[in-house]
Amino acid sequence: MYLEIITPDKSVFEGEVSSAQFPGTQGSFEVLNNHAPLISTLENGQVRVTTATGNQYFNVNGGVVEVLKNRIILLAEAVTE
């Protein structure tokens, strides 16, 4: 899957991932390869991204995530690593 994490200021992350976990407003959820299409709002919290080199963590201050055809786009208000 290809993931992009974007804020109004910059692109925070772009690359291939095997899984991603998000702090959804209705509860935490994980996206794996070939996930069904999805749009969800996010709460403030931690996003865990699993790449070929291991896990990376990003703290997001709210936002929206869209999953469509093995492409994930996360639009966040702010992100810290």
N, C-alpha and C positions, 0 to 999 in steps of 0.2 A: 504494500500500500504506500501511497505517497501522502505525506503530511506537510501542511503549511501552517505555521503559527504566525499570525500577523497582528500588529497593533496599529493605531493611527500614525505612530511615529516611524515604525520600521518593521522589517521582516525578521522575526526572532529565530525561526527554524524552518528549514526546508529539507526534505529527504525521505528516503525509504525507511519504513518502520514495519515491524512484524505485529505490534499491538500498541494500543494507546488507551489509557484510562483517564476518564474525565469526571469532574465534580458537578454532575447535573443538578438542576434545581429540584428534581424529583428523586434524587439519589445518585450515587456514583455508578458509572457504567464503563464497560470496556468494549473497544472495537477491535475486531480481528479481520483478517483477510476475507473478502467476499461478504461483508456485513450488508444487511438490508439498508436501503436508503433511510436516512435519519436527519432530522434537524432538532437541536435541543439548545435550550438556554443553559448557561453555566453559572454556578455560584462562585464566590471567592474560594479558592482552594488549590490543590496540587494536581497537576497533570503529569502522569508518568508515561514516558515514551520508551518503548523497547526497540533498539536498533541492533544491527549486527555486532556492534562494539559494546553493547550493554544498555543499561537503563539511564535515562536522563530525566530530570525533574524540572518542572517550570511551575511557578506560583502565579496563577492568573487572578485578576480582579474582575470577575464577571466576564460575560461574553456570550458568543453563539458558536456552535459547532455544526458543520454540515458534513454528512458522509454520503458519497454517491460514486458508485462504480470504482471502488478501491482508491478513492481520493478523498482526503479529509482536509477541510479548511476550518481553522479555528480563528475567529475574529475576537480578540480580547481587548478590553479597555486598557489594560496594562499587564506586563509580564516581568517577573524577576526570576533569575535562575537560582 
